[in-house]
Amino acid sequence: MEARAQMSHLPLGKHRPGTTYRSCSQSLPLDILWLPRSSFRPAEGELADCVLVVGVSRPKLAAALLSVTLLSLFLTFHVLYDSALYSIQAASMASAASESRKILQAQESNTRTINHPMALRKRVKAPRPAKRLPQALIVGVRKCGTRALLEMLYLHPMVQKASGEIHFFDRDENYALGLEWYRSKMPLSFKGQITIEKSPSYFVTPEVPERVRAMNSSVRLLLIVREPVTRAISDYTQLRSRATPSAPAQVQPPGHPLPDAAKPFEHLAIAPDGSINVAYRPIAISLYHSYLHRWLEVFPREQILVVNGDQLIEDPVPQLRRIEKFLGLEHKIGRRNFYFNETKGFYCLRNDTTDKCLRETKGRKHPRVDPAVVTKLRKFFIQHNQRFYDLVGEDLGWPED
């Protein structure tokens, strides 16, 4: 820096008087001149050092050198910029990959417990549960054990059940709310599990078969039936228990007949002329063939499984094995899942942690019915039962007297 500063005050080719110099002249190209260092500062004695001064006096050459210099600077800057940008992108991608690995690890380590009595001891790695439309329906029949059947099937780890009776297909006001409303009433289930809903009045409501097919034409249908006269008496018992009972000694005023719930079963099932009162609803519902016709017009026979409700009460396991096969489920429900309750007179449920019996309203004690009326009703049902046997392709062996 000092040499350049001093050089600006001295013309090239001139030097201080009284100073001895060595010869520094060289034969070099491009206007290169060697000058002694003493040319740029005061000095005493002989100076041996020389300074190389380069100058470009040709404009074209100067422009070329300037262009090369600028291009070199541009390329250097471009390389540095690309390198910095690549480093930033690489760091960002590495960060994103790290976050993705953390999320995947969290999902893999996150285990969800299925809210199911048979899976209380198991933790299953699975996707998030979702609400799904039912793949199977218990469509009836009322007072044949639909609730017991649903609770028994719920012992299976691959079955989830809707709580309560939704009455989606048989009530116009509910059906008008649409399938998404119906789906919202379903339980959460994992992929591979079967969701089941039951509403016994589906079987006898005319519009239901077509509505069910519109939801899912491959749905599996469970129809549980009992001996028709026993079912009718059970239906009467429930209707009577829901009505306000009249005092036994109370005498009805003239012109105010007893409500049906207060009348004996015999008076309701048998008309005054001695014929069977088929208009009485408990009797009418027991005419199974008259309702099954509508279902078979919409669904193939192989999509409907008839469950013997009387046998389900006496020995649940064989009937449940048939249902597991029908639903494509592995056999999981066995005799270990049941115990007989002597007080109630029927089987209760058992899983790995708890025992459960149906609520007190199930298994009500039936009133005594005149045996002559029972015999008369069973003879009446012989032909109707045979028509039902023909439709299902099975003789259920119900008594005829």
Secondary structure, 3 states (H helix, E strand, C coil): CHHHHHHCCCCCCCCCCCCCECCCCCCCCCCEEEEEHHHCCCCCCCECCEEEEECCCCHHHHHHHHHHHHHHHHHHHHHHHHHHHHHHHHHHHHHHHHHHHHHHHHHHHCCECCCCHHHCCCCECCCCCEECCCCEEEEECCCCCHHHHHHHHCCCCCEEECCCCCCCCCCHHHHCCCHHHHHHCCCEECCCCEEEEECHHHCCCCCHHHHHHHHCCCCEEEEEECCHHHHHHHHHHHHHHHCCCCCCCCCCCCCCCCCHHHCCHHHHHECCCCCECCCCHHHHHCCHHHHHHHHHHHCCHHHEEEEEHHHHHHCHHHHHHHHHHHHCCCCCCCHHHEEEECCCCEEEEECCCCEECCCCCCCCCCCCCCHHHHHHHHHHHHHHHHHHHHHHCCCCCCCCC
